[in-house]
Every structure is written in structure tokens, then in C-alpha cells.
Amino acid sequence: MKGSFLNNEVEELISFYSDTHYTNWRIEEAYHFGGYAKLTEDLMDFIKDFEKKNAIPLDQIYTAKMFYGVFDLIAQNYFKDGSTILLLHTGGLQGRGSNF
């Protein structure tokens, strides 16, 4: 997949900054929408619908893709019942351009 190189980089950072070997993480590679700064109609529709329902703007480069992926995984019952899910909106709105 497009982002598979990141697994090694994250593993190295975890090893460097921690004495604990963490195995309870993974990078979900299915929601890149074609790669960095790539957009699809599905992603644009998700952004517009999400913003209409929640009044929270999303950037299309990172945050919207992450939100889309998590919402899709929730719809697929990927997470255990009662799980707490935390999404961090990291900004990036200056890159939205005139598509919105």
C-alpha cells in the first residue's frame, strides 16, 4: 500500500522514545484516497455532509481522510462495543482552497 513505509518509521520512533515495545497500534492504509492531497467525490461529499451536521470544518489533506476512515470503521463495527475513540483535528484549513 501507499503508506506502508510509515510502519517502520513509527516503530523506530516508538523504540527510540520508549523502553516499552508497543504492539497495540497500526496504520490504516485504506483511506488515502489516491495519495497526498488527492481528492475523490466520496471524500468531498463526506466533508460537506460532516461540516453541515457538525459545524466543524475539515481539511481535505489529512483530517477529513482520518475522520472518514474512522467513521467508516465504526459503520463496519470494527471497534469493540463501549470503545472510546478520540480523533485529533490537527488543523490544516489553510490548504482548503476554493473547492468548498
PDB file as gemmi writes it, atoms N, CA and C in Angstrom:
CRYST1    1.000    1.000    1.000  90.00  90.00  90.00 P 1                      
ATOM      1  N   MET A   1       0.838  -1.186   0.000  1.00  0.00           N  
ATOM      2  CA  MET A   1       0.000   0.000   0.000  1.00  0.00           C  
ATOM      3  C   MET A   1       0.882   1.249   0.000  1.00  0.00           C  
ATOM      4  N   LYS A   2       0.262   2.369  -0.275  1.00  0.00           N  
ATOM      5  CA  LYS A   2       0.995   3.625  -0.398  1.00  0.00           C  
ATOM      6  C   LYS A   2       1.727   4.044   0.872  1.00  0.00           C  
ATOM      7  N   GLY A   3       1.147   3.811   2.043  1.00  0.00           N  
ATOM      8  CA  GLY A   3       1.734   4.298   3.279  1.00  0.00           C  
ATOM      9  C   GLY A   3       2.481   3.268   4.076  1.00  0.00           C  
ATOM     10  N   SER A   4       2.747   2.095   3.509  1.00  0.00           N  
ATOM     11  CA  SER A   4       3.350   1.010   4.279  1.00  0.00           C  
ATOM     12  C   SER A   4       4.736   1.361   4.823  1.00  0.00           C  
ATOM     13  N   PHE A   5       5.456   2.256   4.184  1.00  0.00           N  
ATOM     14  CA  PHE A   5       6.771   2.658   4.677  1.00  0.00           C  
ATOM     15  C   PHE A   5       6.676   3.317   6.052  1.00  0.00           C  
ATOM     16  N   LEU A   6       5.521   3.872   6.372  1.00  0.00           N  
ATOM     17  CA  LEU A   6       5.350   4.561   7.646  1.00  0.00           C  
ATOM     18  C   LEU A   6       5.390   3.609   8.836  1.00  0.00           C  
ATOM     19  N   ASN A   7       5.003   2.369   8.640  1.00  0.00           N  
ATOM     20  CA  ASN A   7       5.029   1.409   9.744  1.00  0.00           C  
ATOM     21  C   ASN A   7       6.413   1.294  10.358  1.00  0.00           C  
ATOM     22  N   ASN A   8       7.436   1.161   9.520  1.00  0.00           N  
ATOM     23  CA  ASN A   8       8.814   1.064  10.024  1.00  0.00           C  
ATOM     24  C   ASN A   8       9.245   2.340  10.723  1.00  0.00           C  
ATOM     25  N   GLU A   9       8.883   3.481  10.169  1.00  0.00           N  
ATOM     26  CA  GLU A   9       9.267   4.756  10.773  1.00  0.00           C  
ATOM     27  C   GLU A   9       8.631   4.933  12.151  1.00  0.00           C  
ATOM     28  N   VAL A  10       7.364   4.589  12.266  1.00  0.00           N  
ATOM     29  CA  VAL A  10       6.684   4.706  13.558  1.00  0.00           C  
ATOM     30  C   VAL A  10       7.287   3.727  14.552  1.00  0.00           C  
ATOM     31  N   GLU A  11       7.534   2.506  14.131  1.00  0.00           N  
ATOM     32  CA  GLU A  11       8.154   1.513  15.007  1.00  0.00           C  
ATOM     33  C   GLU A  11       9.506   1.995  15.531  1.00  0.00           C  
ATOM     34  N   GLU A  12      10.304   2.599  14.662  1.00  0.00           N  
ATOM     35  CA  GLU A  12      11.605   3.134  15.080  1.00  0.00           C  
ATOM     36  C   GLU A  12      11.439   4.274  16.080  1.00  0.00           C  
ATOM     37  N   LEU A  13      10.480   5.163  15.853  1.00  0.00           N  
ATOM     38  CA  LEU A  13      10.237   6.263  16.788  1.00  0.00           C  
ATOM     39  C   LEU A  13       9.762   5.738  18.140  1.00  0.00           C  
ATOM     40  N   ILE A  14       8.885   4.761  18.136  1.00  0.00           N  
ATOM     41  CA  ILE A  14       8.421   4.176  19.398  1.00  0.00           C  
ATOM     42  C   ILE A  14       9.597   3.559  20.145  1.00  0.00           C  
ATOM     43  N   SER A  15      10.434   2.821  19.461  1.00  0.00           N  
ATOM     44  CA  SER A  15      11.594   2.188  20.086  1.00  0.00           C  
ATOM     45  C   SER A  15      12.568   3.226  20.632  1.00  0.00           C  
ATOM     46  N   PHE A  16      12.755   4.304  19.906  1.00  0.00           N  
ATOM     47  CA  PHE A  16      13.698   5.343  20.314  1.00  0.00           C  
ATOM     48  C   PHE A  16      13.220   6.078  21.559  1.00  0.00           C  
ATOM     49  N   TYR A  17      11.923   6.389  21.620  1.00  0.00           N  
ATOM     50  CA  TYR A  17      11.389   7.213  22.697  1.00  0.00           C  
ATOM     51  C   TYR A  17      10.782   6.420  23.849  1.00  0.00           C  
ATOM     52  N   SER A  18      10.759   5.101  23.773  1.00  0.00           N  
ATOM     53  CA  SER A  18      10.112   4.311  24.819  1.00  0.00           C  
ATOM     54  C   SER A  18      10.875   3.022  25.064  1.00  0.00           C  
ATOM     55  N   ASP A  19      10.904   2.621  26.331  1.00  0.00           N  
ATOM     56  CA  ASP A  19      11.505   1.331  26.680  1.00  0.00           C  
ATOM     57  C   ASP A  19      10.520   0.191  26.480  1.00  0.00           C  
ATOM     58  N   THR A  20       9.261   0.535  26.257  1.00  0.00           N  
ATOM     59  CA  THR A  20       8.209  -0.461  26.084  1.00  0.00           C  
ATOM     60  C   THR A  20       8.020  -0.756  24.602  1.00  0.00           C  
ATOM     61  N   HIS A  21       7.855  -2.009  24.279  1.00  0.00           N  
ATOM     62  CA  HIS A  21       7.566  -2.398  22.891  1.00  0.00           C  
ATOM     63  C   HIS A  21       6.056  -2.452  22.720  1.00  0.00           C  
ATOM     64  N   TYR A  22       5.498  -1.422  22.105  1.00  0.00           N  
ATOM     65  CA  TYR A  22       4.053  -1.343  21.916  1.00  0.00           C  
ATOM     66  C   TYR A  22       3.648  -2.096  20.663  1.00  0.00           C  
ATOM     67  N   THR A  23       2.576  -2.860  20.794  1.00  0.00           N  
ATOM     68  CA  THR A  23       2.050  -3.603  19.648  1.00  0.00           C  
ATOM     69  C   THR A  23       0.572  -3.290  19.409  1.00  0.00           C  
ATOM     70  N   ASN A  24       0.013  -2.378  20.191  1.00  0.00           N  
ATOM     71  CA  ASN A  24      -1.421  -2.090  20.098  1.00  0.00           C  
ATOM     72  C   ASN A  24      -1.718  -0.899  19.187  1.00  0.00           C  
ATOM     73  N   TRP A  25      -1.022  -0.820  18.080  1.00  0.00           N  
ATOM     74  CA  TRP A  25      -1.240   0.260  17.120  1.00  0.00           C  
ATOM     75  C   TRP A  25      -1.076  -0.309  15.708  1.00  0.00           C  
ATOM     76  N   ARG A  26      -1.615   0.443  14.775  1.00  0.00           N  
ATOM     77  CA  ARG A  26      -1.384   0.122  13.369  1.00  0.00           C  
ATOM     78  C   ARG A  26      -1.743   1.350  12.542  1.00  0.00           C  
ATOM     79  N   ILE A  27      -1.191   1.424  11.376  1.00  0.00           N  
ATOM     80  CA  ILE A  27      -1.523   2.488  10.439  1.00  0.00           C  
ATOM     81  C   ILE A  27      -2.534   1.910   9.454  1.00  0.00           C  
ATOM     82  N   GLU A  28      -3.696   2.514   9.413  1.00  0.00           N  
ATOM     83  CA  GLU A  28      -4.743   2.064   8.489  1.00  0.00           C  
ATOM     84  C   GLU A  28      -4.473   2.714   7.138  1.00  0.00           C  
ATOM     85  N   GLU A  29      -4.167   1.920   6.155  1.00  0.00           N  
ATOM     86  CA  GLU A  29      -3.737   2.429   4.855  1.00  0.00           C  
ATOM     87  C   GLU A  29      -4.853   2.529   3.822  1.00  0.00           C  
ATOM     88  N   ALA A  30      -6.058   2.161   4.176  1.00  0.00           N  
ATOM     89  CA  ALA A  30      -7.131   2.073   3.183  1.00  0.00           C  
ATOM     90  C   ALA A  30      -7.792   3.407   2.853  1.00  0.00           C  
ATOM     91  N   TYR A  31      -7.447   4.465   3.554  1.00  0.00           N  
ATOM     92  CA  TYR A  31      -8.179   5.717   3.390  1.00  0.00           C  
ATOM     93  C   TYR A  31      -7.287   6.864   2.888  1.00  0.00           C  
ATOM     94  N   HIS A  32      -6.414   6.575   1.968  1.00  0.00           N  
ATOM     95  CA  HIS A  32      -5.529   7.617   1.423  1.00  0.00           C  
ATOM     96  C   HIS A  32      -6.154   8.344   0.231  1.00  0.00           C  
ATOM     97  N   PHE A  33      -7.216   7.800  -0.346  1.00  0.00           N  
ATOM     98  CA  PHE A  33      -7.939   8.415  -1.460  1.00  0.00           C  
ATOM     99  C   PHE A  33      -7.033   8.757  -2.641  1.00  0.00           C  
ATOM    100  N   GLY A  34      -6.054   7.908  -2.886  1.00  0.00           N  
ATOM    101  CA  GLY A  34      -5.173   8.104  -4.028  1.00  0.00           C  
ATOM    102  C   GLY A  34      -3.843   8.722  -3.672  1.00  0.00           C  
ATOM    103  N   GLY A  35      -3.645   9.165  -2.426  1.00  0.00           N  
ATOM    104  CA  GLY A  35      -2.369   9.726  -2.002  1.00  0.00           C  
ATOM    105  C   GLY A  35      -2.505  11.129  -1.448  1.00  0.00           C  
ATOM    106  N   TYR A  36      -1.357  11.697  -1.161  1.00  0.00           N  
ATOM    107  CA  TYR A  36      -1.291  13.025  -0.556  1.00  0.00           C  
ATOM    108  C   TYR A  36      -2.008  14.056  -1.437  1.00  0.00           C  
ATOM    109  N   ALA A  37      -2.897  14.798  -0.815  1.00  0.00           N  
ATOM    110  CA  ALA A  37      -3.631  15.907  -1.451  1.00  0.00           C  
ATOM    111  C   ALA A  37      -4.556  15.452  -2.573  1.00  0.00           C  
ATOM    112  N   LYS A  38      -4.792  14.154  -2.689  1.00  0.00           N  
ATOM    113  CA  LYS A  38      -5.728  13.642  -3.692  1.00  0.00           C  
ATOM    114  C   LYS A  38      -7.139  13.684  -3.113  1.00  0.00           C  
ATOM    115  N   LEU A  39      -8.092  13.970  -3.961  1.00  0.00           N  
ATOM    116  CA  LEU A  39      -9.493  14.055  -3.556  1.00  0.00           C  
ATOM    117  C   LEU A  39     -10.341  13.148  -4.428  1.00  0.00           C  
ATOM    118  N   THR A  40     -11.403  12.652  -3.848  1.00  0.00           N  
ATOM    119  CA  THR A  40     -12.403  11.925  -4.624  1.00  0.00           C  
ATOM    120  C   THR A  40     -13.754  12.577  -4.329  1.00  0.00           C  
ATOM    121  N   GLU A  41     -14.709  12.249  -5.145  1.00  0.00           N  
ATOM    122  CA  GLU A  41     -16.058  12.770  -4.924  1.00  0.00           C  
ATOM    123  C   GLU A  41     -16.619  12.270  -3.586  1.00  0.00           C  
ATOM    124  N   ASP A  42     -16.327  11.011  -3.241  1.00  0.00           N  
ATOM    125  CA  ASP A  42     -16.792  10.471  -1.960  1.00  0.00           C  
ATOM    126  C   ASP A  42     -16.233  11.267  -0.779  1.00  0.00           C  
ATOM    127  N   LEU A  43     -14.949  11.597  -0.852  1.00  0.00           N  
ATOM    128  CA  LEU A  43     -14.345  12.370   0.231  1.00  0.00           C  
ATOM    129  C   LEU A  43     -14.961  13.763   0.311  1.00  0.00           C  
ATOM    130  N   MET A  44     -15.137  14.407  -0.829  1.00  0.00           N  
ATOM    131  CA  MET A  44     -15.741  15.745  -0.830  1.00  0.00           C  
ATOM    132  C   MET A  44     -17.160  15.702  -0.276  1.00  0.00           C  
ATOM    133  N   ASP A  45     -17.933  14.686  -0.653  1.00  0.00           N  
ATOM    134  CA  ASP A  45     -19.291  14.545  -0.131  1.00  0.00           C  
ATOM    135  C   ASP A  45     -19.271  14.343   1.382  1.00  0.00           C  
ATOM    136  N   PHE A  46     -18.323  13.534   1.862  1.00  0.00           N  
ATOM    137  CA  PHE A  46     -18.201  13.308   3.302  1.00  0.00           C  
ATOM    138  C   PHE A  46     -17.900  14.614   4.027  1.00  0.00           C  
ATOM    139  N   ILE A  47     -16.941  15.384   3.504  1.00  0.00           N  
ATOM    140  CA  ILE A  47     -16.571  16.651   4.133  1.00  0.00           C  
ATOM    141  C   ILE A  47     -17.779  17.571   4.232  1.00  0.00           C  
ATOM    142  N   LYS A  48     -18.472  17.737   3.142  1.00  0.00           N  
ATOM    143  CA  LYS A  48     -19.632  18.633   3.125  1.00  0.00           C  
ATOM    144  C   LYS A  48     -20.717  18.171   4.084  1.00  0.00           C  
ATOM    145  N   ASP A  49     -21.002  16.872   4.106  1.00  0.00           N  
ATOM    146  CA  ASP A  49     -22.020  16.331   4.998  1.00  0.00           C  
ATOM    147  C   ASP A  49     -21.590  16.471   6.462  1.00  0.00           C  
ATOM    148  N   PHE A  50     -20.336  16.147   6.749  1.00  0.00           N  
ATOM    149  CA  PHE A  50     -19.824  16.242   8.114  1.00  0.00           C  
ATOM    150  C   PHE A  50     -19.903  17.682   8.621  1.00  0.00           C  
ATOM    151  N   GLU A  51     -19.485  18.613   7.791  1.00  0.00           N  
ATOM    152  CA  GLU A  51     -19.491  20.025   8.196  1.00  0.00           C  
ATOM    153  C   GLU A  51     -20.919  20.535   8.397  1.00  0.00           C  
ATOM    154  N   LYS A  52     -21.818  20.100   7.565  1.00  0.00           N  
ATOM    155  CA  LYS A  52     -23.221  20.509   7.698  1.00  0.00           C  
ATOM    156  C   LYS A  52     -23.810  19.990   9.015  1.00  0.00           C  
ATOM    157  N   LYS A  53     -23.509  18.747   9.368  1.00  0.00           N  
ATOM    158  CA  LYS A  53     -24.051  18.128  10.578  1.00  0.00           C  
ATOM    159  C   LYS A  53     -23.363  18.605  11.858  1.00  0.00           C  
ATOM    160  N   ASN A  54     -22.076  18.924  11.775  1.00  0.00           N  
ATOM    161  CA  ASN A  54     -21.286  19.165  12.986  1.00  0.00           C  
ATOM    162  C   ASN A  54     -20.726  20.572  13.125  1.00  0.00           C  
ATOM    163  N   ALA A  55     -20.819  21.377  12.076  1.00  0.00           N  
ATOM    164  CA  ALA A  55     -20.272  22.744  12.082  1.00  0.00           C  
ATOM    165  C   ALA A  55     -18.781  22.755  12.456  1.00  0.00           C  
ATOM    166  N   ILE A  56     -18.068  21.739  11.986  1.00  0.00           N  
ATOM    167  CA  ILE A  56     -16.619  21.653  12.193  1.00  0.00           C  
ATOM    168  C   ILE A  56     -15.974  21.523  10.822  1.00  0.00           C  
ATOM    169  N   PRO A  57     -15.188  22.501  10.388  1.00  0.00           N  
ATOM    170  CA  PRO A  57     -14.526  22.388   9.081  1.00  0.00           C  
ATOM    171  C   PRO A  57     -13.396  21.366   9.121  1.00  0.00           C  
ATOM    172  N   LEU A  58     -13.211  20.654   8.023  1.00  0.00           N  
ATOM    173  CA  LEU A  58     -12.163  19.648   7.899  1.00  0.00           C  
ATOM    174  C   LEU A  58     -11.258  19.988   6.725  1.00  0.00           C  
ATOM    175  N   ASP A  59      -9.970  19.765   6.897  1.00  0.00           N  
ATOM    176  CA  ASP A  59      -9.077  19.905   5.749  1.00  0.00           C  
ATOM    177  C   ASP A  59      -9.080  18.603   4.971  1.00  0.00           C  
ATOM    178  N   GLN A  60      -8.945  18.680   3.665  1.00  0.00           N  
ATOM    179  CA  GLN A  60      -9.035  17.508   2.807  1.00  0.00           C  
ATOM    180  C   GLN A  60      -7.733  16.730   2.705  1.00  0.00           C  
ATOM    181  N   ILE A  61      -6.638  17.274   3.206  1.00  0.00           N  
ATOM    182  CA  ILE A  61      -5.335  16.618   3.064  1.00  0.00           C  
ATOM    183  C   ILE A  61      -5.167  15.485   4.087  1.00  0.00           C  
ATOM    184  N   TYR A  62      -5.440  15.783   5.358  1.00  0.00           N  
ATOM    185  CA  TYR A  62      -5.236  14.800   6.416  1.00  0.00           C  
ATOM    186  C   TYR A  62      -6.495  14.512   7.230  1.00  0.00           C  
ATOM    187  N   THR A  63      -7.036  15.555   7.848  1.00  0.00           N  
ATOM    188  CA  THR A  63      -8.067  15.370   8.865  1.00  0.00           C  
ATOM    189  C   THR A  63      -9.334  14.736   8.304  1.00  0.00           C  
ATOM    190  N   ALA A  64      -9.804  15.190   7.164  1.00  0.00           N  
ATOM    191  CA  ALA A  64     -11.028  14.617   6.595  1.00  0.00           C  
ATOM    192  C   ALA A  64     -10.835  13.140   6.265  1.00  0.00           C  
ATOM    193  N   LYS A  65      -9.660  12.774   5.785  1.00  0.00           N  
ATOM    194  CA  LYS A  65      -9.397  11.379   5.460  1.00  0.00           C  
ATOM    195  C   LYS A  65      -9.407  10.523   6.719  1.00  0.00           C  
ATOM    196  N   MET A  66      -8.852  11.048   7.797  1.00  0.00           N  
ATOM    197  CA  MET A  66      -8.839  10.328   9.058  1.00  0.00           C  
ATOM    198  C   MET A  66     -10.254  10.184   9.608  1.00  0.00           C  
ATOM    199  N   PHE A  67     -11.031  11.281   9.599  1.00  0.00           N  
ATOM    200  CA  PHE A  67     -12.412  11.220  10.072  1.00  0.00           C  
ATOM    201  C   PHE A  67     -13.222  10.246   9.214  1.00  0.00           C  
ATOM    202  N   TYR A  68     -13.074  10.322   7.908  1.00  0.00           N  
ATOM    203  CA  TYR A  68     -13.782   9.418   7.008  1.00  0.00           C  
ATOM    204  C   TYR A  68     -13.468   7.966   7.372  1.00  0.00           C  
ATOM    205  N   GLY A  69     -12.188   7.671   7.532  1.00  0.00           N  
ATOM    206  CA  GLY A  69     -11.778   6.311   7.851  1.00  0.00           C  
ATOM    207  C   GLY A  69     -12.354   5.821   9.164  1.00  0.00           C  
ATOM    208  N   VAL A  70     -12.306   6.640  10.192  1.00  0.00           N  
ATOM    209  CA  VAL A  70     -12.829   6.225  11.495  1.00  0.00           C  
ATOM    210  C   VAL A  70     -14.338   6.029  11.425  1.00  0.00           C  
ATOM    211  N   PHE A  71     -15.043   6.954  10.782  1.00  0.00           N  
ATOM    212  CA  PHE A  71     -16.492   6.803  10.652  1.00  0.00           C  
ATOM    213  C   PHE A  71     -16.836   5.548   9.846  1.00  0.00           C  
ATOM    214  N   ASP A  72     -16.051   5.244   8.821  1.00  0.00           N  
ATOM    215  CA  ASP A  72     -16.283   4.036   8.036  1.00  0.00           C  
ATOM    216  C   ASP A  72     -16.038   2.789   8.881  1.00  0.00           C  
ATOM    217  N   LEU A  73     -14.974   2.794   9.660  1.00  0.00           N  
ATOM    218  CA  LEU A  73     -14.692   1.652  10.530  1.00  0.00           C  
ATOM    219  C   LEU A  73     -15.771   1.477  11.593  1.00  0.00           C  
ATOM    220  N   ILE A  74     -16.304   2.571  12.111  1.00  0.00           N  
ATOM    221  CA  ILE A  74     -17.412   2.488  13.066  1.00  0.00           C  
ATOM    222  C   ILE A  74     -18.617   1.828  12.391  1.00  0.00           C  
ATOM    223  N   ALA A  75     -18.916   2.241  11.166  1.00  0.00           N  
ATOM    224  CA  ALA A  75     -20.048   1.675  10.429  1.00  0.00           C  
ATOM    225  C   ALA A  75     -19.864   0.178  10.173  1.00  0.00           C  
ATOM    226  N   GLN A  76     -18.614  -0.275  10.111  1.00  0.00           N  
ATOM    227  CA  GLN A  76     -18.312  -1.689   9.885  1.00  0.00           C  
ATOM    228  C   GLN A  76     -18.203  -2.477  11.194  1.00  0.00           C  
ATOM    229  N   ASN A  77     -18.515  -1.821  12.334  1.00  0.00           N  
ATOM    230  CA  ASN A  77     -18.406  -2.450  13.661  1.00  0.00           C  
ATOM    231  C   ASN A  77     -16.994  -2.945  13.947  1.00  0.00           C  
ATOM    232  N   TYR A  78     -16.013  -2.207  13.483  1.00  0.00           N  
ATOM    233  CA  TYR A  78     -14.605  -2.568  13.673  1.00  0.00           C  
ATOM    234  C   TYR A  78     -14.191  -2.482  15.144  1.00  0.00           C  
ATOM    235  N   PHE A  79     -14.709  -1.486  15.857  1.00  0.00           N  
ATOM    236  CA  PHE A  79     -14.325  -1.249  17.242  1.00  0.00           C  
ATOM    237  C   PHE A  79     -15.229  -2.027  18.191  1.00  0.00           C  
ATOM    238  N   LYS A  80     -14.677  -2.455  19.314  1.00  0.00           N  
ATOM    239  CA  LYS A  80     -15.454  -3.165  20.317  1.00  0.00           C  
ATOM    240  C   LYS A  80     -16.507  -2.231  20.896  1.00  0.00           C  
ATOM    241  N   ASP A  81     -17.671  -2.782  21.241  1.00  0.00           N  
ATOM    242  CA  ASP A  81     -18.711  -2.001  21.908  1.00  0.00           C  
ATOM    243  C   ASP A  81     -18.132  -1.363  23.164  1.00  0.00           C  
ATOM    244  N   GLY A  82     -18.478  -0.105  23.376  1.00  0.00           N  
ATOM    245  CA  GLY A  82     -18.002   0.617  24.546  1.00  0.00           C  
ATOM    246  C   GLY A  82     -16.628   1.244  24.376  1.00  0.00           C  
ATOM    247  N   SER A  83     -16.034   1.099  23.203  1.00  0.00           N  
ATOM    248  CA  SER A  83     -14.718   1.704  22.957  1.00  0.00           C  
ATOM    249  C   SER A  83     -14.805   3.223  23.023  1.00  0.00           C  
ATOM    250  N   THR A  84     -13.757   3.820  23.512  1.00  0.00           N  
ATOM    251  CA  THR A  84     -13.619   5.276  23.466  1.00  0.00           C  
ATOM    252  C   THR A  84     -12.737   5.603  22.277  1.00  0.00           C  
ATOM    253  N   ILE A  85     -13.217   6.484  21.414  1.00  0.00           N  
ATOM    254  CA  ILE A  85     -12.477   6.855  20.214  1.00  0.00           C  
ATOM    255  C   ILE A  85     -12.184   8.339  20.291  1.00  0.00           C  
ATOM    256  N   LEU A  86     -10.942   8.703  20.152  1.00  0.00           N  
ATOM    257  CA  LEU A  86     -10.515  10.094  20.195  1.00  0.00           C  
ATOM    258  C   LEU A  86      -9.913  10.466  18.842  1.00  0.00           C  
ATOM    259  N   LEU A  87     -10.474  11.486  18.200  1.00  0.00           N  
ATOM    260  CA  LEU A  87      -9.936  11.988  16.937  1.00  0.00           C  
ATOM    261  C   LEU A  87      -9.362  13.371  17.200  1.00  0.00           C  
ATOM    262  N   LEU A  88      -8.133  13.603  16.789  1.00  0.00           N  
ATOM    263  CA  LEU A  88      -7.498  14.904  16.967  1.00  0.00           C  
ATOM    264  C   LEU A  88      -7.522  15.664  15.653  1.00  0.00           C  
ATOM    265  N   HIS A  89      -8.205  16.776  15.669  1.00  0.00           N  
ATOM    266  CA  HIS A  89      -8.250  17.654  14.494  1.00  0.00           C  
ATOM    267  C   HIS A  89      -6.977  18.483  14.520  1.00  0.00           C  
ATOM    268  N   THR A  90      -6.129  18.285  13.534  1.00  0.00           N  
ATOM    269  CA  THR A  90      -4.812  18.906  13.549  1.00  0.00           C  
ATOM    270  C   THR A  90      -4.726  20.190  12.736  1.00  0.00           C  
ATOM    271  N   GLY A  91      -5.849  20.707  12.286  1.00  0.00           N  
ATOM    272  CA  GLY A  91      -5.827  21.973  11.549  1.00  0.00           C  
ATOM    273  C   GLY A  91      -5.651  21.750  10.065  1.00  0.00           C  
ATOM    274  N   GLY A  92      -4.823  22.564   9.441  1.00  0.00           N  
ATOM    275  CA  GLY A  92      -4.569  22.437   8.021  1.00  0.00           C  
ATOM    276  C   GLY A  92      -5.598  23.112   7.142  1.00  0.00           C  
ATOM    277  N   LEU A  93      -6.454  23.908   7.738  1.00  0.00           N  
ATOM    278  CA  LEU A  93      -7.546  24.505   6.971  1.00  0.00           C  
ATOM    279  C   LEU A  93      -7.070  25.526   5.942  1.00  0.00           C  
ATOM    280  N   GLN A  94      -5.854  26.023   6.085  1.00  0.00           N  
ATOM    281  CA  GLN A  94      -5.347  26.988   5.114  1.00  0.00           C  
ATOM    282  C   GLN A  94      -5.185  26.356   3.730  1.00  0.00           C  
ATOM    283  N   GLY A  95      -5.155  25.023   3.662  1.00  0.00           N  
ATOM    284  CA  GLY A  95      -4.990  24.341   2.390  1.00  0.00           C  
ATOM    285  C   GLY A  95      -6.300  23.993   1.691  1.00  0.00           C  
ATOM    286  N   ARG A  96      -7.418  24.457   2.213  1.00  0.00           N  
ATOM    287  CA  ARG A  96      -8.700  24.052   1.634  1.00  0.00           C  
ATOM    288  C   ARG A  96      -8.926  24.620   0.245  1.00  0.00           C  
ATOM    289  N   GLY A  97      -8.451  25.771  -0.059  1.00  0.00           N  
ATOM    290  CA  GLY A  97      -8.632  26.327  -1.385  1.00  0.00           C  
ATOM    291  C   GLY A  97     -10.081  26.667  -1.675  1.00  0.00           C  
ATOM    292  N   SER A  98     -10.429  26.708  -2.928  1.00  0.00           N  
ATOM    293  CA  SER A  98     -11.764  27.151  -3.342  1.00  0.00           C  
ATOM    294  C   SER A  98     -12.700  25.996  -3.656  1.00  0.00           C  
ATOM    295  N   ASN A  99     -12.321  24.770  -3.306  1.00  0.00           N  
ATOM    296  CA  ASN A  99     -13.162  23.605  -3.580  1.00  0.00           C  
ATOM    297  C   ASN A  99     -14.413  23.562  -2.706  1.00  0.00           C  
ATOM    298  N   PHE A 100     -14.491  24.437  -1.719  1.00  0.00           N  
ATOM    299  CA  PHE A 100     -15.571  24.328  -0.735  1.00  0.00           C  
ATOM    300  C   PHE A 100     -16.521  25.478  -0.822  1.00  0.00           C  
TER     301      PHE A 100                                                      
END                                                                             
